[in-house]
Amino acid sequence: MQLKRPNVIIPAAILLLIAIVLGVRYWLHSRSHESTDDAFIDGHIIQVSPKASGYIAKIYVTDNQQVNAGDLIVELDARDYEVRLRQAQAALDAGLAKQNEAKTNVTLTRATSSAAVQQARATVRRSQSDVESQRAAAASAASGANRASAAVTTAEANLAQARSQVVAAQAESTRANADVSRYRELFSKDEVSKQQLDQAVAAAKTAGAELESVRQRVAAAQAQVDEARAAQDAAAQTAQRARTQIGGAQAGVSESLGRLAQANTAPQEIAVSEAQAATANATTEQLRAQVAQAELELSYTKIYAPEAGRVTRKSVEEGALVQIGQPLLAIVPGEVWVTANFKESQIGRMAPGQSVEITVDAYPDKVFKGHVDSIQAGTGARFSLIPPENATGNYVKVVQRVPVKIVFDEPPDPKRMLAPGMSVVPEVAIR
């Protein structure tokens, strides 16, 4: 039995030596590396939701399908939005027509207002000139009336003189006829000569002719008086009409001054038309915005992939009614990283840039290379839905976990899919 003891000691010593070597290596490795099994693959998960409500007309993707950024994935029934767009476009066309009309009105108001002012001023000057003309005509008519009155006075004086001459001629004719009668009686008695009788008869005829002439002059003077009085009446009527026309001309001046005052409101009318044009412009801009809004809402009926990735969690089918913000599906891009929750006692010597070996539970035969990207500024518990509040009651010290972001150094391997949520074990070389 003593001869066999060396055969047992030697293997035991070898095993002890191996154990010591392995222990030293483990100890050295544990001092230079930190690892945790509380780690998983993380990545962006993009929820795709509609910006418009409506019925699903077409779905162009299926679960787990790879899509590129900008691919059409879902299309809503766009008929309602097309009608709204046409209504908005029609309202815009009507607004543009009103805007053009308002601009035309501004130009027309400026032109017509200027012409109206000039025409009103010319009318005022013409009316004032008419007043002066009517006043001159009235003065002339008044002068004519005065002359007619003087002519009546002269004609009446001539008539009175002619009448007095008739009386004298009548007396002379009576005397001459009386002389003829006496001379005839005396001639019959041969007390006068035939020559004296003839002289008396001739004198009586002359007196009769003079009486007839004076009577004709009276008739003529009477006619002149009548004519002068008629002329006086006509002149008086003319003067009255002239005075009446002065009033009409003055009324015309007042009317033209009123038109001028109205025409002088042109700046206010132009301002009103310009305000209307500005309102039409603002209305047009508002209608343009409504058209743009309608176009935007119509564009919302087509939903495109925001990024390249795989379609997951598709929860909608064709014909379904969806609302704004309702999740339809999710897109998971290819960019992933590791979120490792290390104990707070493990991150003392951990820093960004340190190399990491990553083992994924799904691929145990593959070790992925990576490095520490960043360390979260706070523990995971602190950012939980209900963070712990140690000052409110009994306190039990619990080792906290700090999330550390680890990124892969290698490009994604199509044969080894890394999806968010997959379990990993990272090992960080802290020395």
MOHUDA-V422848 format. One line per field, one symbol per residue. ss: DSSP state (H for helix, E for strand, - for the rest). psi: psi as a letter, one per 30 degrees, with the letter a starting at -180 (. if undefined). A space follows every 50 residues. Layout:
ss=???
psi=???
//
This chain:
ss=----HHHHHHHHHHHHHHHHHHHHHHHHHHHHEEEE--EEEEEEEEEEE- ---EEEEEE------EE----EEEEE--HHHHHHHHHHHHHHHHHHHHHH HHHHHHHHHHHHHHHHHHHHHHHHHHHHHHHHHHHHHHHHHHHHHHHHHH HHHHHHHHHHHHHHHHHHHHHHHHHHHHHHHHHHHHHH-----HHHHHHH HHHHHHHHHHHHHHHHHHHHHHHHHHHHHHHHHHHHHHHHHHHHHHHHHH HHHHHHHHHHHHH--HHHHHHHHHHHHHHHHHHHHHHHHHHHHHHHHHH- -EEE----EEEE--------EE----EEEEEEEEEEEEEEEEE------- ----EEEEEE--EEEEEEEEEEEEE-----HHH------HHH-------- EEEEEEEE----E--E------EEEEEEE--
psi=efffeefeeeeeeeeeeeeeeeeeeeeeeffgkklkgillkllkjjkjkl fllakkekkgllkgkkllkfkkekkljgeeeeeeeeeeeeeeeeeeeeee eeeeeeeeeeeeeeeeeeeeeeeeeeeeeeeeeeeeeeeeeeeeeeeeee eeeeeeeeeeeeeeeeeeeeeeeeeeeeeeeeeeeeefghflleeeeeee eeeeeeeeeeeeeeeeeeeeeeeeeeeeeeeeeeeeeeeeeeeeeeeeee eeeeeeeeeeeeffgeeeeeeeeeeeeeeeeeeeeeeeeeeeeeeeeeff fjklkflkakklhjgllkfkkllkfkkelkkjlfjllkjkjllfffgegk lkfklkkkkkefifgkjkkalkelkkilleefglejkkjfgfbkkkkkkl kkkkkklkfklkjffjkjkkfkkljkjkjf.
//
